[in-house]
Structure formats: structure tokens, C-alpha cells
Amino acid sequence: MKIMPASEFSLERQVEYGSEEQNSAVKSIIETVRRDGDAALRSFAQQFDGVSVGELRVSDAEIEAAYAKVDESFLAAIREAADNIRRFHEKQKRTSWMDLQPDGSILGQVIRPLKRVGLYVPGGKAAYPSSVLMNAIPAQVAGVPEIVMVTPPATAGIDGIDPHILVAAAEAGVREIYRVGGAQAVAALAYGTESIPAADKIVGPGNIYVALAKRYVFGAVDIDSIAGPSEIVVLADDTADAAYVAADLLSQAEHDEMASAILITPSQALAQAVAAEVARQLESLPKRDIAAQSIRDNGAILTVASLEEGVRVVNQLAPEHLEILTADPFQYLSAIENAGAIFLGSYSSEPVGDYFAGPNHVLPTNGTARFSSPLNVDHFMKKSSVIYYSKEALLQNGEKIIALAQHEGLEAHARAIQIRLEKEGNSHG
């Protein structure tokens, strides 16, 4: 793992918009689904997944049968994780409010859940039940009445879905599930087909084609974000355990060759020890090739003069995951301005947040933590302003409203107020 001064490391983030060929392919897929509906979904499943799909919707019997195919230990863990996630997100709920003004006017805000949300869950070579919980439970807590899940079949040649995905969905309260994936699934959620009604929002991670499809349909439907490769930054001093740091860096590196794993430290001794530990731990890692390429291409150990300088580098990187492994990690918490999730102390390893603690693991990537937040209940709510203006308030403020409207050259706006002042002012007199 390369060691260098932080001043020599490029802090710029590249936004992935896909190649011209990928964008063209996604556009074609979406237009085909809009035109041909379910037939297109079945055709693309055969073309891309090698799967002949019969019924698009997963039956209740299939969901129940999935429970017999998972270990009791998995079921117990997924249920406890779901409880933790639900409790955390319950604290995020907001309520509508109304404010009665002295002149009798009422100003307020009505908060409602979205009606229908589509959850994309990756499948095929990898299945992530934890992503089901993280995406579905906040929507459920928000009160979304219709939560639908799409996921590609897991095994070529049949139209099955990984039973762990089905169990996680059922435990999160999702029973409307369709065996369709890729950009075609995004198109179905955005525009609807004969079998799949259109959604108001699409959330959940996927490959580059899924990401580009979400970008393409945004506007017709809302999306959570366009996620980039996973990333972790560890800010550590010489009290940190090198084995812990190396393990945590590799926990993200194994995700993807494009994943980023960075240590920031003022300790040269720790830097050397972590580099050695990463090399040692890589030897026995099942996904060694992926993690090794990630570390080689996108990993680094950045040395700084002080932890204060390290904090400045962290804020420039705006990482998805930030671990602070210092003698007093809470000392630096208030100085962290940009990070998706912040893990404090030696026992708060990043996987604790990925799977179990309760905060959401759907986090801003690619430096977008500068302006965006983890997936939360607010993402599944919409707000309407409420204005009830009393006669007294209109008479008192009407001339000011007219002045502003006329200044902007919008005479019809001004007249809509003026006609009321003339009529109500005379009657008031």
C-alpha cells in the first residue's frame, strides 16, 4: 500500500457518467420497456441474465418457502438488525404543523409519505439482504403504503431469487416483489408495465447500468442518488491497532476494484505497520484479487503533520465512511463537516454500521457528503405548504404584495390582490 504525504495526493473525485456505449444501451433498454412492457422485461431477462421468466411477480408461496432455505442463525440476525434499524429511523419521523398568526392567518406544513416506492436490490452473482432492510425500513417508518421490490433472478436457467433476499424483504414488510433487474427494472418502476405499476421514487444500489438508468429516468420519478464505488477513510493516531485499521480498509476494498480505502495518520510507525498488515491480510482474503486491485489503484496511506491537518483532509475528501481511531475520537467529532457515516473508536468497525447498529448504510459517495445525507425517513416524505390568509392580513399587507408583483412586471399578480382590496376595503369601510 503506497505511503505518501497528504499534500501529494489528489483530492478530486471523478463522477462516473458511463461510456457513450453504456448510455446508448441504457436509453435503448428504457425506450423498449416503455413501448413493449412485460414482454421487454422477459426478453431482457433472457438476453442479459440467461433466465426464462414465467410469472414476473414472486408468489406468497415462494416467499414462505424461502424461510425453509435459510439458517435459523441468519433469521435471528436479520430480525434483530431490522429491529435496530427500525428503532433508529423511528427517531427521524416528523409531524405536520400549523401556526396561528395574531391576525387570524394560519401558516403551516403538511407532511405526507410518498404513495409508492420502488426498491432495487442487486442479485445474480451477489445478494445483499442488508440492503433490503436499509432501503425498505425507512420507507415503512415514513408510512409509505406501497413498497415494491425488484431484483434479478439469482440462478441462470430458472426464475428463482436468493431466499435470503426474499426473507429479508418479508421481514421488512415487503411482499410485492418482481424478478426483474438491470436498467429494464428501473424503467419498469419509472414508467410502469402491465404487471408493475409505476412508482414515485426508486431507491437502492446497482451496477453502472442501473445507475445510468436511474439518472435517465430522474424527473419522471425521484431517485435516492447515483451511487459511486464504496469508500472508507480511517483517521488514526499511534494508539490505533494496525491490524484493526488494515482489516477495516480491506472491508471496503473487497467490494469493488474501484473502491477506495485510505488511511490518514500523523504516525509514520502506524503507516508502515498498516501497510504490512494489509499485505499480510490480503494473502488469505477470499476476494483477494478484487481487494488487491482496489488497494493498488485507489488505496493510499496519507501522512500528515497533525490530526488537525488530518481532519482538514477528511473534510476535503468527504468520505462515505469515516473511522476515527484515536486516543479520544470524540475530540474530533465536531470538526468533521463532511462524512456520510462517522465511526468512533476501535470497536465501531465499519461493518457494524453496514449490518446491525441501526443507522442507514446507504450513504453519499464520491465526495457528495459535502451536500447530501444518508438515506433516511425524510427521503420518503413530501411536504406541502399551507396558507390561510385572513381578511385582516390581506388588507394590511396587500399593497406590499402589489408593489412586489409590479416590480417584477407581473400585473395580473398585482390585480389579483388589487381586486380584493378594492372590494373588501370598501365593504370593510
VEXDREN-2710 file (C-alpha; in Angstrom, 1 decimal):
% VEXDREN-2710
k/r/px/py/pz
1/MET/0.0/0.0/0.0
2/LYS/1.6/3.3/-1.1
3/ILE/2.5/5.8/1.6
4/MET/2.8/9.5/0.8
5/PRO/2.3/12.9/2.2
6/ALA/-1.3/14.0/2.0
7/SER/-0.2/17.1/0.1
8/GLU/0.8/14.9/-2.8
9/PHE/-2.5/13.1/-3.0
10/SER/-5.2/14.2/-5.4
11/LEU/-8.4/15.0/-3.5
12/GLU/-10.5/15.4/-6.6
13/ARG/-13.3/13.0/-7.2
14/GLN/-14.3/11.8/-10.7
15/VAL/-18.1/11.5/-11.3
16/GLU/-19.0/8.4/-13.3
17/TYR/-21.3/9.1/-16.2
18/GLY/-20.6/5.9/-18.1
19/SER/-19.3/5.4/-21.6
20/GLU/-21.2/6.5/-24.7
21/GLU/-22.0/2.9/-25.5
22/GLN/-23.3/2.3/-22.0
23/ASN/-25.5/5.4/-22.1
24/SER/-26.8/4.4/-25.5
25/ALA/-27.6/0.9/-24.4
26/VAL/-29.5/2.1/-21.3
27/LYS/-31.5/4.6/-23.4
28/SER/-32.5/1.8/-25.8
29/ILE/-33.5/-0.5/-22.9
30/ILE/-35.7/2.1/-21.3
31/GLU/-37.4/3.0/-24.5
32/THR/-38.0/-0.6/-25.3
33/VAL/-39.6/-1.2/-21.9
34/ARG/-41.8/1.9/-22.3
35/ARG/-43.0/0.5/-25.6
36/ASP/-43.3/-3.2/-25.0
37/GLY/-43.8/-3.5/-21.2
38/ASP/-43.7/-7.0/-19.7
39/ALA/-42.6/-8.6/-23.0
40/ALA/-39.5/-6.4/-22.9
41/LEU/-38.7/-7.4/-19.3
42/ARG/-38.9/-11.1/-20.2
43/SER/-36.8/-10.6/-23.3
44/PHE/-34.1/-8.7/-21.5
45/ALA/-34.0/-11.3/-18.7
46/GLN/-33.3/-14.0/-21.3
47/GLN/-30.7/-11.8/-23.1
48/PHE/-28.8/-10.4/-20.1
49/ASP/-29.4/-13.0/-17.3
50/GLY/-29.9/-16.2/-19.3
51/VAL/-33.1/-16.7/-17.4
52/SER/-36.5/-17.7/-18.8
53/VAL/-39.0/-15.8/-16.6
54/GLY/-42.6/-17.0/-16.3
55/GLU/-44.5/-15.0/-13.7
56/LEU/-42.8/-11.7/-13.1
57/ARG/-44.3/-11.4/-9.6
58/VAL/-43.0/-13.6/-6.8
59/SER/-45.8/-15.5/-5.2
60/ASP/-46.6/-15.6/-1.5
61/ALA/-45.9/-19.3/-1.6
62/GLU/-42.4/-18.7/-2.9
63/ILE/-41.8/-16.1/-0.1
64/GLU/-42.9/-18.6/2.6
65/ALA/-40.9/-21.4/1.0
66/ALA/-37.7/-19.2/1.3
67/TYR/-37.9/-19.4/5.1
68/ALA/-37.1/-23.1/5.0
69/LYS/-34.0/-22.4/2.9
70/VAL/-32.2/-20.1/5.4
71/ASP/-30.4/-20.9/8.6
72/GLU/-32.0/-20.0/11.9
73/SER/-28.9/-18.0/12.8
74/PHE/-29.4/-15.8/9.7
75/LEU/-33.1/-15.4/10.5
76/ALA/-32.4/-14.4/14.1
77/ALA/-29.7/-11.9/13.0
78/ILE/-31.8/-10.3/10.3
79/ARG/-34.7/-9.9/12.7
80/GLU/-32.5/-8.2/15.3
81/ALA/-30.9/-6.0/12.7
82/ALA/-34.3/-5.0/11.4
83/ASP/-35.4/-4.0/14.9
84/ASN/-32.3/-1.9/15.4
85/ILE/-32.7/-0.2/12.0
86/ARG/-36.4/0.5/12.7
87/ARG/-35.8/2.0/16.1
88/PHE/-33.1/4.3/14.8
89/HIS/-35.3/5.5/11.9
90/GLU/-38.3/6.0/14.1
91/LYS/-36.5/8.8/15.8
92/GLN/-36.3/10.7/12.4
93/LYS/-40.0/11.0/12.0
94/ARG/-41.5/14.5/11.6
95/THR/-45.1/15.7/12.0
96/SER/-47.2/18.3/10.2
97/TRP/-47.6/21.7/11.9
98/MET/-49.9/24.7/11.9
99/ASP/-49.0/28.2/13.2
100/LEU/-51.9/30.6/14.1
101/GLN/-50.9/34.2/13.4
102/PRO/-52.1/37.1/15.6
103/ASP/-54.2/38.4/12.6
104/GLY/-56.0/35.1/12.2
105/SER/-54.0/33.8/9.4
106/ILE/-52.7/30.2/9.5
107/LEU/-49.4/29.1/8.1
108/GLY/-48.2/25.5/8.2
109/GLN/-46.7/22.5/6.6
110/VAL/-48.4/19.2/5.9
111/ILE/-46.0/16.2/5.7
112/ARG/-47.1/13.1/3.9
113/PRO/-45.4/9.8/2.8
114/LEU/-44.9/9.1/-0.8
115/LYS/-47.6/6.7/-2.1
116/ARG/-45.4/4.1/-3.9
117/VAL/-41.7/3.4/-3.7
118/GLY/-39.6/1.0/-5.8
119/LEU/-36.7/-0.7/-4.2
120/TYR/-33.9/-2.1/-6.4
121/VAL/-31.9/-4.9/-4.9
122/PRO/-28.9/-6.3/-6.7
123/GLY/-28.9/-10.1/-7.4
124/GLY/-27.2/-12.5/-9.7
125/LYS/-23.6/-13.0/-8.6
126/ALA/-24.1/-11.2/-5.3
127/ALA/-27.1/-10.8/-2.9
128/TYR/-27.3/-8.2/-0.2
129/PRO/-30.2/-8.8/2.3
130/SER/-28.8/-6.0/4.4
131/SER/-29.6/-3.5/1.5
132/VAL/-33.2/-4.7/1.6
133/LEU/-33.6/-3.7/5.2
134/MET/-31.8/-0.4/4.8
135/ASN/-33.9/0.7/1.9
136/ALA/-37.3/-0.7/2.9
137/ILE/-37.5/0.1/6.6
138/PRO/-37.1/3.9/6.4
139/ALA/-39.9/3.9/3.8
140/GLN/-42.0/1.7/6.0
141/VAL/-41.4/4.0/9.0
142/ALA/-42.3/7.0/6.8
143/GLY/-45.7/5.4/6.2
144/VAL/-45.3/4.6/2.5
145/PRO/-48.3/2.4/1.8
146/GLU/-46.9/0.6/-1.3
147/ILE/-43.3/-0.6/-1.2
148/VAL/-42.3/-2.8/-4.2
149/MET/-39.1/-4.6/-4.7
150/VAL/-37.3/-5.6/-8.0
151/THR/-34.4/-8.0/-8.1
152/PRO/-32.8/-10.1/-10.8
153/PRO/-33.0/-13.9/-10.7
154/ALA/-30.1/-15.4/-8.8
155/THR/-29.6/-18.6/-10.8
156/ALA/-29.2/-18.8/-14.6
157/GLY/-31.8/-21.1/-16.3
158/ILE/-34.5/-20.7/-13.7
159/ASP/-36.5/-17.8/-12.4
160/GLY/-35.6/-18.1/-8.8
161/ILE/-34.4/-15.4/-6.3
162/ASP/-31.9/-15.8/-3.5
163/PRO/-34.1/-17.0/-0.5
164/HIS/-32.1/-14.7/1.9
165/ILE/-33.3/-11.7/-0.2
166/LEU/-36.9/-12.9/0.0
167/VAL/-36.8/-13.5/3.7
168/ALA/-35.2/-10.0/4.3
169/ALA/-37.9/-8.4/2.2
170/ALA/-40.7/-10.2/4.1
171/GLU/-39.2/-9.3/7.5
172/ALA/-39.1/-5.7/6.3
173/GLY/-42.8/-5.9/5.3
174/VAL/-42.3/-6.1/1.6
175/ARG/-44.5/-8.6/-0.2
176/GLU/-44.7/-7.2/-3.7
177/ILE/-41.6/-8.5/-5.4
178/TYR/-40.8/-8.9/-9.0
179/ARG/-38.0/-11.0/-10.6
180/VAL/-36.5/-8.4/-12.9
181/GLY/-33.2/-6.5/-12.7
182/GLY/-30.9/-4.1/-14.6
183/ALA/-31.9/-0.9/-16.4
184/GLN/-35.1/-2.6/-17.5
185/ALA/-36.2/-2.9/-13.9
186/VAL/-35.6/0.8/-13.4
187/ALA/-37.6/1.6/-16.5
188/ALA/-40.5/-0.6/-15.2
189/LEU/-40.5/1.2/-11.9
190/ALA/-40.3/4.6/-13.5
191/TYR/-43.0/4.2/-16.2
192/GLY/-44.9/1.1/-15.3
193/THR/-45.8/-2.1/-17.3
194/GLU/-48.8/-4.3/-17.5
195/SER/-47.7/-6.1/-14.3
196/ILE/-45.7/-3.4/-12.5
197/PRO/-47.4/-0.1/-11.6
198/ALA/-45.1/2.9/-11.8
199/ALA/-43.5/4.2/-8.6
200/ASP/-43.0/7.7/-7.2
201/LYS/-39.4/7.1/-6.2
202/ILE/-36.6/4.5/-6.9
203/VAL/-34.0/3.7/-4.3
204/GLY/-31.3/1.1/-4.0
205/PRO/-27.8/0.3/-5.4
206/GLY/-26.9/-1.4/-8.6
207/ASN/-24.3/-1.7/-11.3
208/ILE/-23.3/1.0/-13.8
209/TYR/-26.4/0.3/-16.0
210/VAL/-28.7/0.6/-13.1
211/ALA/-27.1/3.9/-12.0
212/LEU/-27.3/5.3/-15.5
213/ALA/-30.9/4.2/-15.8
214/LYS/-31.8/6.0/-12.6
215/ARG/-30.1/9.1/-13.9
216/TYR/-32.0/8.8/-17.1
217/VAL/-35.5/8.5/-15.5
218/PHE/-35.0/11.1/-12.9
219/GLY/-37.7/13.7/-13.3
220/ALA/-40.3/11.2/-14.3
221/VAL/-39.6/9.7/-10.9
222/ASP/-37.5/10.6/-8.0
223/ILE/-34.3/8.7/-7.1
224/ASP/-32.2/8.4/-4.0
225/SER/-28.8/9.0/-5.5
226/ILE/-26.4/7.8/-8.2
227/ALA/-24.0/5.8/-6.1
228/GLY/-20.4/5.6/-6.9
229/PRO/-17.8/2.9/-5.7
230/SER/-17.6/2.4/-1.9
231/GLU/-15.0/4.3/0.1
232/ILE/-13.6/4.4/3.6
233/VAL/-11.2/6.8/5.3
234/VAL/-9.6/6.0/8.6
235/LEU/-8.2/8.8/10.7
236/ALA/-5.8/7.3/13.2
237/ASP/-3.0/8.1/15.6
238/ASP/-0.3/5.9/17.1
239/THR/-2.7/4.4/19.6
240/ALA/-4.6/2.6/16.8
241/ASP/-4.2/-1.1/16.3
242/ALA/-2.6/-1.7/12.8
243/ALA/-4.4/-5.0/12.4
244/TYR/-7.8/-3.3/13.1
245/VAL/-7.0/-0.5/10.6
246/ALA/-5.9/-2.9/7.9
247/ALA/-9.0/-5.1/8.3
248/ASP/-11.3/-2.1/8.1
249/LEU/-9.6/-0.8/5.0
250/LEU/-9.9/-4.2/3.3
251/SER/-13.6/-4.5/4.3
252/GLN/-14.3/-1.8/1.7
253/ALA/-11.6/-2.8/-0.8
254/GLU/-13.3/-6.2/-1.3
255/HIS/-16.5/-4.6/-2.6
256/ASP/-15.1/-3.5/-5.9
257/GLU/-11.9/-2.9/-7.8
258/MET/-13.0/0.8/-7.9
259/ALA/-13.5/1.0/-4.1
260/SER/-11.3/3.5/-2.2
261/ALA/-9.5/2.8/1.1
262/ILE/-7.4/5.5/2.7
263/LEU/-5.6/5.8/6.0
264/ILE/-4.7/9.3/7.2
265/THR/-2.2/9.5/10.1
266/PRO/0.5/11.6/11.6
267/SER/2.3/8.4/12.7
268/GLN/5.0/7.0/10.4
269/ALA/5.2/3.9/12.5
270/LEU/1.5/3.2/12.1
271/ALA/1.7/3.9/8.4
272/GLN/4.4/1.3/8.0
273/ALA/2.6/-1.2/10.2
274/VAL/-0.7/-0.9/8.4
275/ALA/0.9/-1.3/5.0
276/ALA/2.5/-4.5/6.2
277/GLU/-0.8/-5.7/7.8
278/VAL/-2.7/-5.0/4.6
279/ALA/-0.3/-7.2/2.6
280/ARG/-0.5/-9.9/5.2
281/GLN/-4.3/-10.0/5.5
282/LEU/-4.7/-9.9/1.7
283/GLU/-3.0/-13.3/1.5
284/SER/-5.9/-15.2/3.0
285/LEU/-8.8/-13.0/1.8
286/PRO/-11.3/-14.9/-0.4
287/LYS/-11.8/-11.8/-2.7
288/ARG/-8.1/-11.1/-2.7
289/ASP/-7.9/-10.2/-6.4
290/ILE/-10.6/-7.6/-6.1
291/ALA/-9.3/-6.1/-2.9
292/ALA/-5.7/-6.1/-4.1
293/GLN/-6.6/-4.1/-7.2
294/SER/-8.7/-1.7/-5.2
295/ILE/-5.8/-1.1/-2.8
296/ARG/-3.3/-0.8/-5.7
297/ASP/-5.4/1.6/-7.8
298/ASN/-7.4/3.6/-5.3
299/GLY/-5.8/2.9/-1.8
300/ALA/-3.3/5.1/0.0
301/ILE/-1.8/5.9/3.3
302/LEU/-1.6/9.6/3.7
303/THR/0.8/11.1/6.3
304/VAL/0.0/14.5/7.9
305/ALA/1.8/16.7/10.4
306/SER/-1.1/16.5/12.9
307/LEU/-4.5/15.1/13.5
308/GLU/-5.9/18.6/12.9
309/GLU/-4.4/18.6/9.4
310/GLY/-5.9/15.1/9.0
311/VAL/-9.3/16.5/9.8
312/ARG/-8.9/19.1/7.1
313/VAL/-8.0/16.3/4.6
314/VAL/-11.0/14.3/5.7
315/ASN/-13.3/17.3/5.1
316/GLN/-11.9/17.7/1.6
317/LEU/-12.4/14.0/0.8
318/ALA/-15.9/14.0/2.2
319/PRO/-15.8/10.2/2.5
320/GLU/-18.8/7.8/2.5
321/HIS/-17.4/6.0/5.7
322/LEU/-15.1/7.7/8.2
323/GLU/-13.5/5.9/11.1
324/ILE/-11.7/7.9/13.8
325/LEU/-9.3/5.6/15.7
326/THR/-7.5/8.0/18.1
327/ALA/-7.0/8.2/21.8
328/ASP/-10.0/10.4/22.1
329/PRO/-12.2/10.1/19.0
330/PHE/-15.0/12.3/20.3
331/GLN/-12.5/15.2/20.4
332/TYR/-12.6/15.5/16.6
333/LEU/-16.3/14.7/16.0
334/SER/-17.4/18.3/16.0
335/ALA/-14.7/19.2/13.5
336/ILE/-15.9/16.7/10.9
337/GLU/-18.0/18.6/8.4
338/ASN/-18.2/16.1/5.6
339/ALA/-18.8/12.4/6.0
340/GLY/-21.6/10.0/5.3
341/ALA/-21.2/8.0/8.5
342/ILE/-18.7/8.5/11.3
343/PHE/-17.5/5.6/13.3
344/LEU/-15.8/6.4/16.6
345/GLY/-13.4/4.2/18.5
346/SER/-11.7/0.8/18.0
347/TYR/-14.8/-1.3/18.4
348/SER/-17.0/0.7/15.9
349/SER/-15.7/-1.1/12.8
350/GLU/-17.5/-0.1/9.6
351/PRO/-19.3/-3.4/9.2
352/VAL/-21.1/-2.7/12.5
353/GLY/-22.9/0.1/10.6
354/ASP/-23.3/-1.9/7.4
355/TYR/-25.3/-4.6/9.0
356/PHE/-26.5/-4.2/12.5
357/ALA/-26.2/-1.0/14.6
358/GLY/-29.2/0.8/13.1
359/PRO/-28.1/3.9/11.1
360/ASN/-28.5/3.5/7.4
361/HIS/-25.7/2.1/5.3
362/VAL/-26.9/3.8/2.1
363/LEU/-24.5/6.8/2.2
364/PRO/-23.3/9.6/-0.1
365/THR/-20.3/8.6/-2.2
366/ASN/-17.8/10.3/-4.5
367/GLY/-17.5/13.4/-2.2
368/THR/-21.2/14.1/-2.2
369/ALA/-21.2/14.0/1.6
370/ARG/-20.4/17.7/1.2
371/PHE/-24.1/18.3/0.4
372/SER/-26.1/15.1/0.9
373/SER/-27.1/12.7/3.7
374/PRO/-27.5/9.1/4.4
375/LEU/-30.8/7.5/3.3
376/ASN/-33.4/8.4/5.9
377/VAL/-37.1/8.8/6.6
378/ASP/-37.3/12.3/5.0
379/HIS/-36.3/10.7/1.7
380/PHE/-39.7/9.0/1.6
381/MET/-41.8/12.1/2.7
382/LYS/-43.1/15.1/0.8
383/LYS/-44.1/18.4/2.2
384/SER/-46.9/20.8/1.3
385/SER/-47.1/24.4/2.5
386/VAL/-50.4/25.6/3.9
387/ILE/-51.5/29.2/3.7
388/TYR/-54.8/30.5/5.1
389/TYR/-54.7/34.3/4.9
390/SER/-57.3/36.2/6.8
391/LYS/-59.1/39.3/5.5
392/GLU/-57.3/41.4/8.1
393/ALA/-53.9/40.1/6.9
394/LEU/-54.7/40.8/3.2
395/LEU/-55.9/44.4/3.9
396/GLN/-52.8/45.0/6.0
397/ASN/-50.3/43.5/3.5
398/GLY/-52.0/43.8/0.1
399/GLU/-50.2/47.0/-1.0
400/LYS/-46.8/45.4/-0.2
401/ILE/-47.7/42.4/-2.3
402/ILE/-48.8/44.6/-5.2
403/ALA/-45.6/46.6/-5.0
404/LEU/-43.5/43.4/-5.3
405/ALA/-45.6/42.0/-8.1
406/GLN/-45.4/45.2/-10.1
407/HIS/-41.7/45.5/-9.6
408/GLU/-41.4/42.1/-11.3
409/GLY/-43.6/43.2/-14.2
410/LEU/-46.4/40.8/-13.3
411/GLU/-49.5/43.0/-13.4
412/ALA/-52.0/40.1/-13.3
413/HIS/-50.5/39.1/-10.0
414/ALA/-50.9/42.6/-8.7
415/ARG/-54.5/42.8/-10.0
416/ALA/-55.4/39.6/-8.2
417/ILE/-54.6/41.4/-5.0
418/GLN/-55.9/44.8/-6.0
419/ILE/-59.4/43.5/-6.9
420/ARG/-59.8/42.1/-3.4
421/LEU/-58.5/45.3/-1.7
422/GLU/-61.0/47.4/-3.7
423/LYS/-63.9/45.1/-2.9
424/GLU/-63.1/44.1/0.7
425/GLY/-61.6/47.5/1.6
426/ASN/-64.9/49.2/0.6
427/SER/-67.0/46.7/2.4
428/HIS/-64.7/46.9/5.4
429/GLY/-65.2/50.7/5.4
END
